Amino acid sequence: MSQQVGRAIGLIPVSDTTLYYEMAGEGPALVFLHGSMVNRRMWDDQFNYFSQFYTVIRYDKRGNGNSALITERDVPYALHEDLWHLLRYLRIERAALIGLAQGGSTAIDFALTYPEMVTALVPVSASISGYAFRSASDENPLWHEVQNARKKGDLAELVRLLQRFWTDGPWRTPEQVHPAIRERLQRMIEETVARPNHAQAATARPLDPPAAGRLASITVPTLIITGEKDFLDMASYAHILQTQIHAAQKKVVMGAGHYVNMEQPQEFNSIVRAFLQDILR
């Protein structure tokens, strides 16, 4: 482990791989989990802000960012188990979890598996493992273009389409998204699709049984956040989470798409800070 401007950074051995992490601040632990096509840098604005109040950890999931590639030699793995190994290595007994998209699904799975280790849960633009309804994405021709570009190995076209699909979303043109946000996401998505593990990476082992049908057993304080301009799928997931998790709160950030925290960082930080203030002391 090395020190850099008040931050702890390093590579942690986790099962058969290594995960890159960064940690800063003091106090109760707060962990940020990123989405599937990006990396820990999507939380830049939150990492700097919340480290004023808490011990903040962000990390790259296996195969992304500075974490090790996924190879054919990897043993079957689960993303929520990787998080458990990370926390154990850092000697963190309990933490609040904030996860976007796949990171949100991982946080939910972790809360179901290790409820004693979770102080609060904030799923952002998150899906739910085990739900298999026919989604709006299935009907979107752009999603089929994404899959075709992936199969052809046309990485430049794949990045362009992923930006259109996730960053811009169904309600906006590229010109309606702040160019600095698109540029930051562009760099992360390019890095992700260019990694050698991208095409042949083994799929993570899902939670068994999945979160579907088990959400009522989550009892920690929960705040669900979605963007007004995100896919209707995300609104459907948010509704399920709110109605099935006891006393869960929900916030819709107006004008924001899938990457809520990047598009509206001040509002996002304010909402989460107000939620955590009475929980993490």
Wavefront OBJ file of the C-alpha trace (Angstrom):
o trace
v 0.000 0.000 0.000
v 1.286 3.491 -0.796
v 0.299 6.989 0.273
v -0.596 9.735 -2.190
v -1.873 13.168 -1.174
v -3.569 11.842 1.922
v -5.028 8.849 0.093
v -4.281 5.172 0.516
v -4.025 3.392 -2.818
v -3.074 -0.139 -3.687
v -3.761 -3.530 -5.216
v -5.538 -6.063 -3.017
v -5.329 -9.842 -3.585
v -8.887 -11.134 -3.903
v -9.376 -14.851 -4.475
v -7.692 -15.440 -7.853
v -7.269 -11.794 -8.899
v -6.267 -8.326 -7.695
v -8.472 -5.275 -7.200
v -7.279 -1.680 -7.315
v -8.691 0.585 -4.604
v -8.385 4.120 -3.227
v -9.281 5.211 0.296
v -9.397 8.645 1.944
v -10.896 10.424 4.952
v -11.808 9.342 8.460
v -14.916 8.115 10.226
v -17.637 5.603 9.262
v -16.957 3.708 6.038
v -18.622 4.574 2.728
v -17.968 2.444 -0.383
v -18.653 3.478 -3.988
v -19.281 0.806 -6.656
v -19.149 1.779 -10.339
v -21.176 0.656 -13.368
v -20.155 -2.088 -15.783
v -18.719 -0.016 -18.653
v -16.826 2.546 -16.576
v -14.495 2.537 -13.556
v -13.902 4.133 -10.153
v -13.265 7.573 -11.728
v -16.994 8.036 -12.300
v -17.098 8.862 -8.566
v -14.497 11.676 -8.655
v -16.886 14.344 -7.393
v -18.241 12.093 -4.638
v -14.858 10.720 -3.534
v -13.469 14.194 -2.916
v -16.618 15.534 -1.263
v -17.553 12.663 1.055
v -13.978 12.085 2.254
v -14.475 15.277 4.274
v -16.919 13.374 6.489
v -16.280 9.636 6.152
v -13.703 6.995 5.340
v -14.416 6.712 1.632
v -13.404 3.734 -0.514
v -13.755 3.306 -4.250
v -12.377 0.453 -6.315
v -12.297 -0.984 -9.817
v -14.233 -4.221 -10.146
v -12.320 -7.092 -11.668
v -11.653 -6.561 -15.361
v -12.093 -2.768 -15.185
v -9.835 0.219 -14.556
v -6.583 -0.694 -12.813
v -7.808 -4.051 -11.516
v -6.523 -7.270 -13.067
v -7.884 -8.659 -16.306
v -10.389 -11.488 -16.290
v -8.882 -14.600 -17.846
v -10.088 -18.077 -18.701
v -8.141 -19.326 -15.680
v -10.279 -17.331 -13.233
v -12.287 -19.512 -10.900
v -16.055 -18.851 -10.764
v -16.485 -15.527 -9.010
v -19.225 -13.255 -7.713
v -18.966 -9.472 -7.591
v -20.549 -9.232 -4.146
v -17.987 -11.751 -2.855
v -15.181 -9.610 -4.284
v -16.556 -6.725 -2.209
v -16.533 -8.929 0.899
v -12.854 -9.787 0.329
v -12.036 -6.102 -0.182
v -13.674 -5.050 3.087
v -12.075 -7.914 5.006
v -8.649 -6.987 3.655
v -9.152 -3.354 4.693
v -10.458 -4.502 8.104
v -13.761 -2.708 7.629
v -16.527 -4.401 9.584
v -19.459 -2.282 8.404
v -19.991 0.181 5.561
v -22.606 2.161 3.696
v -22.782 1.127 0.026
v -23.464 3.441 -2.915
v -23.576 1.679 -6.280
v -24.593 2.751 -9.770
v -26.123 0.356 -12.326
v -24.283 -2.975 -11.977
v -22.590 -1.531 -8.893
v -26.039 -0.927 -7.404
v -27.085 -4.499 -8.124
v -23.868 -5.727 -6.479
v -24.565 -3.568 -3.420
v -28.086 -5.026 -3.131
v -26.748 -8.585 -3.436
v -24.133 -7.842 -0.777
v -26.770 -6.420 1.594
v -28.792 -9.617 1.212
v -25.774 -11.866 1.785
v -23.994 -9.908 4.536
v -26.659 -7.724 6.180
v -24.592 -7.343 9.350
v -21.877 -5.542 7.347
v -24.137 -2.880 5.784
v -25.109 0.364 7.534
v -26.982 1.965 4.625
v -27.767 1.212 0.987
v -27.975 3.665 -1.933
v -28.755 1.977 -5.288
v -28.414 4.475 -8.155
v -29.873 3.703 -11.611
v -29.678 0.106 -10.414
v -31.012 -3.182 -11.730
v -32.097 -6.125 -9.559
v -30.694 -9.636 -9.940
v -33.315 -12.196 -10.873
v -35.888 -9.890 -12.442
v -36.596 -10.964 -16.010
v -39.335 -8.712 -17.312
v -39.306 -7.695 -20.971
v -37.571 -4.344 -20.819
v -37.663 -1.211 -22.908
v -34.036 -1.922 -23.855
v -35.112 -5.125 -25.623
v -37.346 -3.068 -27.903
v -34.702 -0.424 -28.642
v -33.046 -0.872 -32.081
v -29.966 0.928 -30.750
v -29.341 -1.909 -28.299
v -29.236 -4.391 -31.185
v -26.681 -2.129 -32.891
v -24.607 -2.228 -29.705
v -24.652 -6.036 -29.744
v -23.751 -6.169 -33.441
v -20.789 -3.798 -32.969
v -19.619 -5.933 -30.046
v -19.788 -9.126 -32.135
v -17.896 -7.488 -35.033
v -15.205 -6.157 -32.709
v -15.727 -2.615 -33.999
v -14.590 -0.885 -30.827
v -14.934 2.704 -32.059
v -18.510 2.072 -33.155
v -19.228 0.204 -29.925
v -18.070 3.170 -27.835
v -20.144 5.571 -29.919
v -23.262 3.431 -29.534
v -22.750 2.883 -25.807
v -22.522 6.641 -25.385
v -25.752 7.084 -27.314
v -27.485 4.311 -25.405
v -26.395 4.936 -21.814
v -25.013 8.475 -21.602
v -27.542 10.244 -23.816
v -30.407 7.853 -23.181
v -33.737 7.647 -24.998
v -34.848 11.235 -24.457
v -31.828 13.334 -25.451
v -29.453 14.013 -28.323
v -25.682 14.069 -27.703
v -25.808 17.859 -27.862
v -28.162 17.943 -24.888
v -25.608 16.298 -22.582
v -22.801 18.415 -21.150
v -19.731 17.851 -23.373
v -17.367 17.518 -20.380
v -19.498 14.661 -19.007
v -19.558 12.893 -22.366
v -15.787 13.298 -22.654
v -15.137 11.816 -19.200
v -17.425 8.877 -19.939
v -15.912 8.455 -23.405
v -12.453 7.928 -21.926
v -13.679 5.372 -19.388
v -15.781 3.424 -21.891
v -12.894 3.369 -24.395
v -10.586 1.956 -21.731
v -13.131 -0.701 -20.762
v -13.905 -2.012 -24.248
v -10.208 -1.978 -25.226
v -9.163 -4.272 -22.368
v -8.314 -7.799 -23.606
v -10.787 -9.402 -21.210
v -13.768 -7.497 -22.611
v -14.902 -9.900 -25.343
v -14.180 -13.230 -23.701
v -14.599 -12.405 -20.005
v -16.474 -15.006 -18.033
v -19.779 -13.808 -16.637
v -19.832 -13.255 -12.895
v -21.668 -15.900 -10.885
v -25.118 -14.496 -9.974
v -26.519 -14.409 -6.469
v -28.366 -17.655 -5.702
v -31.180 -17.247 -4.919
v -31.260 -13.833 -6.612
v -32.462 -10.558 -5.114
v -35.863 -10.918 -6.785
v -38.338 -12.034 -4.165
v -35.959 -11.304 -1.279
v -35.933 -7.506 -1.146
v -38.324 -7.401 1.812
v -35.563 -8.896 3.974
v -33.419 -5.766 3.537
v -33.858 -3.736 6.702
v -31.008 -1.200 6.524
v -31.884 2.426 5.646
v -32.191 2.582 1.868
v -32.251 5.498 -0.570
v -33.015 4.805 -4.243
v -31.864 7.410 -6.775
v -32.744 7.630 -10.468
v -32.375 10.210 -13.211
v -35.428 11.695 -14.885
v -33.885 11.168 -18.343
v -32.793 7.561 -17.797
v -34.442 4.514 -19.376
v -37.899 3.532 -18.168
v -36.306 0.234 -17.090
v -34.490 2.095 -14.323
v -37.731 3.720 -13.164
v -39.337 0.264 -13.054
v -36.488 -1.146 -10.966
v -36.623 1.875 -8.655
v -40.353 1.346 -8.124
v -39.798 -2.317 -7.242
v -37.033 -1.418 -4.795
v -39.087 1.298 -3.136
v -42.196 -0.829 -2.715
v -40.439 -4.000 -1.543
v -37.703 -2.652 0.754
v -39.197 -1.548 4.064
v -39.233 2.242 4.529
v -37.055 2.817 1.449
v -36.869 6.391 0.206
v -36.663 7.414 -3.453
v -35.335 10.513 -5.179
v -35.625 11.367 -8.879
v -32.992 13.863 -10.037
v -34.536 16.084 -12.677
v -32.645 16.623 -15.914
v -30.181 13.788 -15.217
v -29.722 10.598 -17.220
v -28.178 7.263 -16.269
v -25.012 8.710 -14.708
v -26.882 10.840 -12.200
v -23.925 11.584 -9.930
v -21.777 12.863 -12.806
v -24.424 15.036 -14.433
v -25.763 16.600 -11.236
v -22.936 16.157 -8.685
v -23.952 18.938 -6.307
v -27.571 17.826 -6.078
v -26.546 14.185 -5.834
v -24.061 14.901 -3.043
v -26.593 16.998 -1.158
v -29.272 14.290 -1.343
v -26.912 11.534 -0.193
v -25.297 13.640 2.518
v -28.708 14.513 4.005
v -29.674 10.837 3.940
v -26.462 9.634 5.612
v -26.104 12.372 8.188
v -28.248 10.702 10.856
v -27.118 7.174 9.952
v -23.322 7.432 9.876
v -22.141 9.032 13.104
l 1 2 3 4 5 6 7 8 9 10 11 12 13 14 15 16 17 18 19 20 21 22 23 24 25 26 27 28 29 30 31 32 33 34 35 36 37 38 39 40 41 42 43 44 45 46 47 48 49 50 51 52 53 54 55 56 57 58 59 60 61 62 63 64 65 66 67 68 69 70 71 72 73 74 75 76 77 78 79 80 81 82 83 84 85 86 87 88 89 90 91 92 93 94 95 96 97 98 99 100 101 102 103 104 105 106 107 108 109 110 111 112 113 114 115 116 117 118 119 120 121 122 123 124 125 126 127 128 129 130 131 132 133 134 135 136 137 138 139 140 141 142 143 144 145 146 147 148 149 150 151 152 153 154 155 156 157 158 159 160 161 162 163 164 165 166 167 168 169 170 171 172 173 174 175 176 177 178 179 180 181 182 183 184 185 186 187 188 189 190 191 192 193 194 195 196 197 198 199 200 201 202 203 204 205 206 207 208 209 210 211 212 213 214 215 216 217 218 219 220 221 222 223 224 225 226 227 228 229 230 231 232 233 234 235 236 237 238 239 240 241 242 243 244 245 246 247 248 249 250 251 252 253 254 255 256 257 258 259 260 261 262 263 264 265 266 267 268 269 270 271 272 273 274 275 276 277 278 279 280 281
